Amino acid sequence: MGVPGIVNILDKDLKSCGTGFFSSPEEYIITCFHVLSSAGYHLPVRSEYDIVNYCDAGGAAKQAEWIGGSANRDIAVLRADGPECHGDV
């Protein structure tokens, strides 16, 4: 089990690449832009990469939607309303 409010950002193979945190009651996730880049997400290009995988404190792998961010300021915002992912975390 993880720390409440903290999420692990996962790559497409559901491997952890960094962390983020919930900014409101589990609706938005704040993370560093470089974490998403190192996980292989090509943001902010609009494509299937709008979906980012993450793992919540309970260990469930889920999907979040890219909302926005800045590579220069190293910040990214995700909406954590997606379905669960399938695979081993």
C-alpha positions in Angstrom: 0.0 0.0 0.0 1.1 3.5 -0.8 0.8 6.9 0.9 -2.7 8.4 0.7 -2.8 11.3 -1.8 0.4 10.2 -3.5 0.3 8.4 -6.9 2.9 6.6 -9.0 3.1 7.7 -12.6 3.3 4.6 -14.8 4.6 4.1 -18.3 2.7 2.2 -21.0 4.0 -1.1 -19.6 2.6 -0.1 -16.1 6.1 0.4 -14.6 6.6 3.2 -12.1 8.5 6.3 -13.5 7.9 8.9 -10.8 5.3 10.3 -8.5 2.5 12.9 -8.3 -0.1 14.0 -5.8 -3.8 14.7 -5.7 -4.6 18.4 -5.6 -8.2 18.0 -4.7 -10.2 15.1 -3.4 -8.8 12.6 -6.0 -9.9 14.6 -9.0 -6.7 16.2 -10.3 -3.1 14.9 -10.2 -0.1 17.3 -10.1 3.3 15.9 -11.3 6.5 17.0 -13.0 6.5 17.3 -16.7 9.8 15.5 -16.9 8.2 12.4 -15.1 5.7 12.1 -18.0 8.5 12.6 -20.6 10.7 9.9 -19.0 7.7 7.6 -18.9 7.4 7.9 -22.7 4.4 10.2 -22.9 4.7 12.7 -25.8 2.7 15.6 -24.4 1.1 18.0 -25.1 0.5 16.5 -28.6 -3.2 15.5 -28.9 -3.2 11.8 -29.5 -3.6 8.5 -27.6 -0.9 10.0 -25.3 -3.6 12.2 -23.7 -4.1 9.2 -21.4 -1.6 8.7 -18.6 -1.4 5.6 -16.4 -1.0 6.0 -12.7 -1.2 3.8 -9.6 -3.2 5.1 -6.5 -2.3 4.4 -2.9 -4.5 1.3 -2.9 -2.4 -0.3 -5.6 -4.9 0.0 -8.4 -3.6 1.0 -11.8 -5.8 3.6 -13.4 -5.9 6.1 -16.3 -5.9 9.9 -16.1 -6.4 12.5 -18.8 -3.7 15.1 -19.7 -5.1 18.5 -18.9 -2.1 20.8 -19.4 1.3 21.8 -18.2 4.6 23.3 -19.1 7.9 21.7 -19.9 9.7 24.9 -19.0 8.1 25.1 -15.6 8.3 21.3 -15.2 4.7 20.9 -14.1 1.8 18.8 -15.5 -1.9 18.5 -14.5 -3.9 15.3 -15.1 -7.6 14.6 -14.5 -7.9 11.3 -12.5 -11.3 10.1 -13.7 -10.3 7.2 -16.0 -10.9 3.5 -15.8 -8.6 0.9 -14.2 -5.8 -0.4 -16.3 -5.2 -4.1 -16.8 -1.8 -5.7 -16.2 0.7 -6.2 -13.4 1.8 -3.1 -11.4 
